[in-house]
Amino acid sequence: MGLLCVVWEILTGQLSSASADVQLRPGMTNVCSFLEVDLVRVRKPCTRARLQMTKFRRADCLHGQADCFEVKPRTVYYTAYEDVLER
């Protein structure tokens, strides 16, 4: 049975028992082997830093004064995750 007949039977939905029993194998006519690659999404951690302005109370300040606080930059570290596709 030729390739054209098998394609026609698949398109029309009328597979004969002879063509339904055919197992395709590498090396046969019009059969190509292929490699299927699956990509998997993996979450990779990434540590990052940013500056955050934090209010501190001065040690030499009396309680209740308006200028007892000062703002200083502070480095804050956090973990972000990025999705990466791997084989």
N, C-alpha and C positions, 0 to 999 in steps of 0.2 A: 504494500500500500504506500503510495507516494505521499510526500509532504503536503502537496496541494490537497489531496483527498482528506487527510487528517485535519488540516486547517478548515476545509469546507465543512466537515462533520462537526467540528467544534463550534463554528459560527452558526450553523443551522440547528445545533442541539441534537443531532441524530448520530450519536456514536454507535458504531457497530461493535459487536463483542470482540472482533479481531483487533480493532484499534484501541479499545479500552484496556486490553491486556498488555499493551506494549509498555515496557519500562524503558525510560530514556537513560542511557549510560554514556559516559565520556568515551569518545572514539567512534561513536555512531555518527552517521551522516547528519549534518545540520544540528548537532548537539554541541553546545559550548559549555565548558566548565567556568565557573565564576567563584569569586571569593566574596562572601557576604561579611561586611564590616559593621559591627554594632557600635554605636557611639553611646556612651553612658555619661550622664550628668553627675559630676562629683562636686561637692561643696568644699572648697579649699579655704582654710582660715588665713586671714591676713591682719596682722597687728598694725594699727595706725595710731598716730598721735595728733592732738590738736591743742590749741591754747584756749584756756577758759579763764575768764577774769573772775577772781574769787575775793570776797570781802573778808578782811582780817581785822580783828580787834588788836589795837596796839597795847603793849604790856604796861607802858608808863602813863596810861590814860586813866583819869578818874571816871567813875561810873556816872553816866548820864550826859556826858558832853557830846555834842554833835560831831565833833571832829575826831572821835575815838576810833573810827574805822578807816582803813585804807584799802584800796583795791590793787591787787597784785596779779600778774599773769601766772598761771599754773599749767603745767603740761599734764594733760589727761590722756591716758592710753586706753584704747578700746579695740575689740576684735570685730572685724567685718568679715563676711563670707562672700566669696564670689563663686558663681557656678561656672565650671570648666567642663568642656566635652572631651572625654578621653576614649581611646579605643579599648 
